[in-house]
Amino acid sequence: MTIILALWALAQGATVLGVFLFLRHMPSDRQEEAPAGVTMILPVRDDWDGGADLVTRLGAQAVPFRLVLATSGNCPAAEALALREPGRVEIVRAGVALDEGQKVHKLRAAIRALRPDDRYLVFIDADILPPERMVGRLLFPLVRGKADIATGYRLQLPDADAVLALVGAVEMQLATWPRFASATLPWAGAMAMSRDTADMLDLDALLAGRLSDDLTIGLEGWRRKLRLRPVRDLMIPSPLYGPGFDALRFGVRQYRHLATNSPGLWRLATAMVGVHALGWAWALLWGGWVAVLVGYGAAWARAALRWRIVTGVVDPAEARKVVRSLLWDALAPFGVSWTHLAFQLVAACSNRIRWGGWDYRVRKGRVVNMVPAGQKPAGN
């Protein structure tokens, strides 16, 4: 029992150290760059509402850029925005995909439509609330020659719903884990690369037939030993709302992307979370009050460190929403661990992913079948 307790304390201490190292390596001098030739690519669904808050925040960026809205071809809000801002906002109409993710299909169309003077590419998602420094911070390591691909990460802002806050707590574990240039996967919600890197990767060909854009780019970047640099202070707010069941499906879907693209990486991630989750089961059932105290002490320390991280990168109103997730990690850390492990295990039970109104069947990262959501896919 003493040995198990010591291992439990060591594992908990490692999680606290991980979050501390993230905080320790947060840049204090948040320099930006504003080079010429920046193009931002934003894929949107046909039912996109125009993203008034997003558009306002993009307009406040210190770096000028050309915005390319990648649509299927029937998005009234995108057409209206392009009419309001001719020259600055352009539309690429990709049509409907046949054998690849609809988002990937739009991205590939936008990449093929690039101009010769597009020197830097910034990729974003429509559900983010970018801070004013986002574009400049993403470009800084590229312009200074410190990275080949730069990326931020999502910071989910859950509505006042317990399930949404629980999913946000799981995501917070990922958002505040130490990242290094040799072990970082980019997040397409806020990612940038030079045109030279995009051409070297041949993004159009690389993404063909794929469902996940960022995982595909990240794994290829690892294979080519590119420098994938996390910009740690770019934790990009992303509202999390709607039915709790949808949020749970989101968590499963994220890990199903990983399981269908890189089973080895999924196994490693699941093993790490599994040790922590099983440790909590032991602590609560057999470890006694000392083991529980160790677990809660570490949980409160992580929550305090994460609060310092969050308050350093977002405004107070956004930070207050993040508290809903931090409370889960402080009051029921075992629940967060078990939920995280459940996402990973359920993700491996199928290769079917529902995303953006489509049901996809994926094998080795490639789409082998796609039908409108709710329609039964062909084959097994």
C-alpha positions as CSV (number, residue, x, y, z in Angstrom):
1,M,0.0,0.0,0.0
2,T,2.8,2.4,0.8
3,I,4.4,1.8,-2.6
4,I,1.1,2.4,-4.4
5,L,0.6,5.6,-2.4
6,A,4.0,6.8,-3.3
7,L,3.4,6.1,-7.0
8,W,0.1,7.9,-6.7
9,A,1.7,10.9,-5.2
10,L,4.4,10.9,-7.8
11,A,1.8,10.8,-10.6
12,Q,-0.2,13.6,-9.1
13,G,3.0,15.7,-8.6
14,A,3.9,15.1,-12.3
15,T,0.5,16.6,-13.4
16,V,1.1,19.7,-11.2
17,L,4.6,20.0,-12.6
18,G,3.2,19.8,-16.1
19,V,0.8,22.7,-15.6
20,F,3.5,24.7,-13.7
21,L,5.9,24.3,-16.7
22,F,3.2,25.5,-19.0
23,L,2.9,28.6,-16.9
24,R,6.6,28.9,-16.5
25,H,7.2,29.1,-20.2
26,M,4.4,31.6,-21.0
27,P,6.1,34.4,-22.8
28,S,6.2,37.7,-21.0
29,D,7.4,39.7,-24.0
30,R,4.6,39.0,-26.5
31,Q,6.1,40.3,-29.6
32,E,4.2,40.5,-32.9
33,E,5.1,40.8,-36.6
34,A,3.1,42.4,-39.4
35,P,4.6,41.3,-42.7
36,A,3.0,42.0,-46.1
37,G,1.1,39.3,-48.0
38,V,-0.9,37.8,-45.2
39,T,-4.0,35.8,-46.2
40,M,-6.5,34.3,-43.7
41,I,-8.6,31.3,-44.7
42,L,-11.9,30.8,-42.9
43,P,-14.0,27.8,-43.9
44,V,-17.7,28.4,-43.1
45,R,-20.9,26.3,-43.4
46,D,-23.8,27.3,-45.5
47,D,-25.8,28.2,-42.4
48,W,-23.1,30.5,-41.0
49,D,-24.8,33.5,-39.4
50,G,-22.1,35.9,-40.4
51,G,-20.2,35.8,-37.1
52,A,-20.7,39.5,-36.1
53,D,-18.4,39.2,-33.1
54,L,-15.8,37.2,-35.0
55,V,-15.8,39.7,-37.9
56,T,-15.5,42.7,-35.5
57,R,-12.5,41.0,-33.7
58,L,-10.9,40.2,-37.0
59,G,-11.2,43.9,-38.0
60,A,-9.4,44.9,-34.8
61,Q,-6.3,42.8,-35.6
62,A,-3.1,44.9,-35.9
63,V,-2.0,43.0,-38.9
64,P,-3.6,43.7,-42.3
65,F,-4.7,40.6,-44.2
66,R,-6.9,39.4,-47.0
67,L,-9.8,37.2,-45.8
68,V,-10.8,34.3,-47.9
69,L,-14.1,32.7,-47.0
70,A,-14.2,29.1,-48.1
71,T,-17.8,28.0,-48.7
72,S,-19.7,25.2,-50.3
73,G,-21.2,27.8,-52.6
74,N,-24.5,28.6,-50.9
75,C,-23.7,30.8,-47.8
76,P,-25.7,34.0,-47.9
77,A,-23.9,35.6,-44.9
78,A,-20.5,35.0,-46.6
79,E,-21.8,36.6,-49.9
80,A,-23.1,39.6,-48.0
81,L,-19.8,40.1,-46.1
82,A,-17.8,40.0,-49.4
83,L,-20.2,42.6,-50.9
84,R,-19.7,44.9,-47.9
85,E,-15.9,44.6,-48.0
86,P,-14.8,44.1,-51.6
87,G,-11.1,43.7,-52.1
88,R,-10.5,42.7,-48.5
89,V,-12.9,39.8,-48.3
90,E,-13.1,37.2,-51.1
91,I,-15.1,34.0,-51.5
92,V,-14.0,30.6,-52.8
93,R,-17.0,28.4,-53.6
94,A,-15.8,24.8,-53.3
95,G,-19.0,22.8,-54.0
96,V,-19.9,19.6,-52.2
97,A,-17.2,17.0,-51.4
98,L,-17.6,13.4,-52.6
99,D,-14.8,11.6,-50.8
100,E,-13.3,13.9,-48.2
101,G,-14.3,16.1,-45.3
102,Q,-16.4,19.1,-46.4
103,K,-14.1,21.4,-44.4
104,V,-11.0,19.9,-46.0
105,H,-12.8,20.3,-49.4
106,K,-13.2,24.0,-48.8
107,L,-9.6,24.4,-47.6
108,R,-8.2,22.7,-50.7
109,A,-10.3,25.0,-52.9
110,A,-9.0,28.0,-51.0
111,I,-5.4,26.8,-51.3
112,R,-5.7,26.3,-55.1
113,A,-7.0,29.9,-55.3
114,L,-4.0,31.5,-53.6
115,R,-2.2,34.3,-55.3
116,P,1.5,34.6,-56.0
117,D,1.9,37.4,-53.4
118,D,0.2,35.4,-50.6
119,R,3.3,34.9,-48.4
120,Y,1.8,33.9,-45.1
121,L,-1.3,31.8,-44.5
122,V,-3.4,32.0,-41.3
123,F,-6.1,29.4,-40.8
124,I,-9.0,29.9,-38.3
125,D,-12.3,28.4,-37.4
126,A,-15.6,30.3,-37.3
127,D,-16.4,29.5,-33.7
128,I,-13.5,31.4,-32.1
129,L,-13.2,34.8,-30.4
130,P,-9.7,36.0,-31.4
131,P,-7.9,38.5,-29.3
132,E,-6.4,41.5,-31.1
133,R,-2.9,40.1,-31.0
134,M,-3.7,36.7,-32.5
135,V,-2.5,37.2,-36.1
136,G,0.6,39.1,-35.1
137,R,1.6,36.6,-32.4
138,L,1.1,33.6,-34.8
139,L,3.3,35.3,-37.4
140,F,6.0,36.3,-35.0
141,P,7.8,32.9,-34.9
142,L,7.4,32.5,-38.6
143,V,8.9,35.8,-39.6
144,R,11.7,35.5,-37.1
145,G,12.6,32.0,-38.4
146,K,11.8,30.3,-35.2
147,A,9.1,27.9,-36.5
148,D,7.7,26.4,-39.7
149,I,4.1,26.2,-38.3
150,A,2.8,28.2,-35.4
151,T,-0.4,27.4,-33.5
152,G,-2.6,28.5,-30.7
153,Y,-5.1,26.3,-28.8
154,R,-8.8,26.6,-27.9
155,L,-9.9,27.8,-24.5
156,Q,-13.5,26.7,-24.2
157,L,-16.0,29.1,-22.5
158,P,-18.9,26.9,-21.3
159,D,-22.4,28.2,-20.7
160,A,-23.9,27.7,-17.3
161,D,-24.4,24.0,-17.8
162,A,-22.7,21.3,-15.7
163,V,-22.1,19.0,-18.6
164,L,-20.6,21.7,-20.8
165,A,-18.4,22.8,-17.9
166,L,-17.2,19.1,-17.5
167,V,-16.3,18.9,-21.2
168,G,-14.5,22.3,-20.8
169,A,-12.5,20.8,-17.9
170,V,-11.4,17.9,-20.0
171,E,-10.3,20.3,-22.7
172,M,-8.5,22.4,-20.1
173,Q,-6.3,19.4,-19.3
174,L,-5.2,19.4,-22.9
175,A,-4.9,23.2,-23.3
176,T,-2.5,23.5,-20.3
177,W,-0.2,20.5,-20.9
178,P,3.4,21.4,-21.8
179,R,4.1,21.6,-25.5
180,F,7.4,21.5,-27.3
181,A,8.3,22.0,-31.0
182,S,9.0,18.3,-31.3
183,A,5.8,17.1,-29.8
184,T,3.1,19.7,-30.8
185,L,0.1,19.0,-33.0
186,P,-1.3,22.2,-34.5
187,W,-4.9,23.3,-34.0
188,A,-6.6,24.5,-37.2
189,G,-8.7,27.0,-35.2
190,A,-5.7,29.3,-35.0
191,M,-2.7,28.1,-37.1
192,A,-0.2,29.9,-39.4
193,M,2.6,28.9,-41.8
194,S,4.6,30.6,-44.5
195,R,3.7,30.0,-48.2
196,D,7.0,28.3,-48.6
197,T,6.0,25.7,-45.9
198,A,2.6,25.3,-47.5
199,D,4.1,24.7,-50.9
200,M,6.7,22.3,-49.5
201,L,4.0,20.3,-47.8
202,D,1.8,20.5,-51.0
203,L,-1.2,21.1,-48.8
204,D,-3.7,20.5,-51.7
205,A,-2.4,16.9,-52.3
206,L,-1.7,16.3,-48.6
207,L,-5.3,17.0,-47.5
208,A,-6.9,15.2,-50.5
209,G,-9.3,12.5,-49.2
210,R,-8.8,13.4,-45.5
211,L,-11.3,14.4,-42.8
212,S,-9.0,16.1,-40.3
213,D,-7.0,19.0,-41.5
214,D,-4.8,19.8,-38.5
215,L,-4.0,16.2,-37.6
216,T,-3.0,15.5,-41.2
217,I,-0.8,18.6,-41.3
218,G,0.7,17.9,-37.8
219,L,1.5,14.3,-38.4
220,E,3.1,15.1,-41.8
221,G,5.1,17.9,-40.0
222,W,6.4,15.4,-37.5
223,R,7.4,13.1,-40.3
224,R,9.3,15.8,-42.0
225,K,10.8,17.1,-38.7
226,L,9.3,20.5,-39.1
227,R,9.3,23.0,-36.2
228,L,5.7,23.1,-34.9
229,R,5.7,25.9,-32.4
230,P,3.0,26.5,-29.8
231,V,2.3,30.1,-29.0
232,R,1.4,29.4,-25.4
233,D,-0.2,32.8,-24.7
234,L,-2.6,32.3,-27.6
235,M,-5.4,30.4,-25.8
236,I,-8.2,31.4,-28.1
237,P,-11.7,31.7,-26.5
238,S,-14.3,29.5,-28.0
239,P,-17.9,29.5,-26.7
240,L,-19.3,26.1,-25.7
241,Y,-23.1,26.0,-25.7
242,G,-26.0,23.9,-26.7
243,P,-27.2,20.5,-25.4
244,G,-24.8,18.7,-23.1
245,F,-25.1,15.6,-25.2
246,D,-23.7,17.5,-28.2
247,A,-20.7,18.5,-26.1
248,L,-20.1,14.9,-25.1
249,R,-20.2,13.9,-28.8
250,F,-17.7,16.7,-29.5
251,G,-15.3,15.2,-27.0
252,V,-15.6,11.7,-28.5
253,R,-15.3,13.1,-32.0
254,Q,-12.0,14.8,-31.2
255,Y,-10.5,11.5,-30.0
256,R,-12.0,9.6,-32.9
257,H,-10.1,11.9,-35.2
258,L,-6.9,10.9,-33.3
259,A,-7.7,7.2,-33.2
260,T,-8.5,7.0,-37.0
261,N,-5.4,9.1,-37.9
262,S,-2.8,7.8,-35.5
263,P,-3.7,4.7,-33.4
264,G,-0.3,4.7,-31.8
265,L,-0.7,8.3,-30.6
266,W,-4.2,7.4,-29.4
267,R,-2.9,4.5,-27.4
268,L,-0.2,6.7,-25.8
269,A,-2.7,9.4,-24.8
270,T,-5.2,6.8,-23.5
271,A,-2.5,5.1,-21.4
272,M,-1.5,8.4,-19.8
273,V,-5.1,9.4,-18.9
274,G,-5.9,5.8,-17.9
275,V,-3.2,5.7,-15.3
276,H,-4.6,8.9,-13.7
277,A,-8.2,7.7,-13.9
278,L,-7.5,4.3,-12.4
279,G,-5.4,6.0,-9.8
280,W,-8.5,7.9,-8.7
281,A,-10.5,4.7,-8.5
282,W,-7.9,3.2,-6.2
283,A,-7.7,6.3,-4.1
284,L,-11.4,6.5,-3.5
285,L,-12.1,2.8,-3.0
286,W,-8.9,1.5,-1.2
287,G,-6.4,4.3,-0.8
288,G,-7.9,6.0,2.3
289,W,-8.1,9.6,3.3
290,V,-4.4,10.2,2.7
291,A,-4.6,9.1,-1.0
292,V,-7.7,11.3,-1.5
293,L,-6.0,14.2,0.2
294,V,-3.0,13.8,-2.1
295,G,-5.3,13.8,-5.2
296,Y,-7.3,16.8,-4.1
297,G,-4.2,18.7,-3.1
298,A,-2.8,18.2,-6.6
299,A,-6.2,19.1,-8.2
300,W,-6.4,22.4,-6.2
301,A,-2.8,23.2,-7.2
302,R,-3.5,22.6,-10.9
303,A,-6.7,24.7,-10.7
304,A,-4.8,27.6,-9.1
305,L,-2.1,27.4,-11.7
306,R,-4.6,27.2,-14.5
307,W,-6.4,30.2,-13.1
308,R,-3.2,32.2,-13.3
309,I,-2.7,31.0,-16.9
310,V,-6.2,32.0,-18.0
311,T,-6.3,35.4,-16.3
312,G,-3.0,36.2,-18.1
313,V,-4.4,35.6,-21.6
314,V,-8.2,36.5,-21.6
315,D,-10.3,39.3,-20.3
316,P,-12.1,39.0,-17.0
317,A,-15.5,38.2,-18.5
318,E,-14.1,35.3,-20.4
319,A,-12.1,34.1,-17.4
320,R,-15.2,34.0,-15.3
321,K,-16.7,31.5,-17.8
322,V,-13.6,29.3,-17.6
323,V,-14.1,29.1,-13.8
324,R,-17.0,26.8,-14.4
325,S,-14.6,24.3,-15.8
326,L,-11.9,24.9,-13.1
327,L,-14.5,24.1,-10.4
328,W,-15.0,20.6,-11.9
329,D,-11.3,20.0,-11.7
330,A,-11.1,21.3,-8.1
331,L,-14.3,19.7,-6.7
332,A,-14.5,16.4,-8.6
333,P,-11.2,15.8,-10.4
334,F,-12.0,12.1,-10.5
335,G,-15.0,12.9,-12.6
336,V,-12.9,14.8,-15.1
337,S,-10.4,12.0,-15.4
338,W,-13.1,9.3,-15.8
339,T,-14.9,11.4,-18.4
340,H,-11.6,12.0,-20.3
341,L,-10.9,8.3,-20.3
342,A,-14.5,7.5,-21.5
343,F,-14.1,9.9,-24.4
344,Q,-10.9,8.0,-25.5
345,L,-12.4,4.5,-25.1
346,V,-15.7,5.3,-26.8
347,A,-13.8,7.0,-29.7
348,A,-12.0,3.7,-30.5
349,C,-15.3,1.8,-30.8
350,S,-16.1,3.1,-34.2
351,N,-14.6,4.7,-37.3
352,R,-17.7,6.8,-38.0
353,I,-17.6,10.5,-37.4
354,R,-20.6,12.9,-37.6
355,W,-19.3,16.4,-38.3
356,G,-20.8,19.5,-39.9
357,G,-24.0,17.8,-41.1
358,W,-22.3,14.7,-42.6
359,D,-21.6,11.2,-41.4
360,Y,-18.1,10.0,-42.4
361,R,-16.5,6.6,-42.3
362,V,-12.8,6.9,-41.9
363,R,-9.9,4.5,-42.4
364,K,-6.3,5.5,-41.7
365,G,-7.3,9.1,-41.7
366,R,-9.0,8.9,-45.1
367,V,-12.7,9.2,-45.9
368,V,-14.0,5.9,-47.3
369,N,-17.7,6.8,-47.2
370,M,-19.7,10.0,-46.6
371,V,-23.5,10.6,-46.5
372,P,-25.7,13.3,-45.1
373,A,-26.1,13.1,-41.3
374,G,-28.7,10.5,-40.3
375,Q,-28.5,8.5,-43.5
376,K,-27.0,5.0,-43.0
377,P,-23.6,4.7,-44.7
378,A,-23.1,2.0,-47.3
379,G,-20.9,-0.9,-46.4
380,N,-19.9,-2.2,-42.9
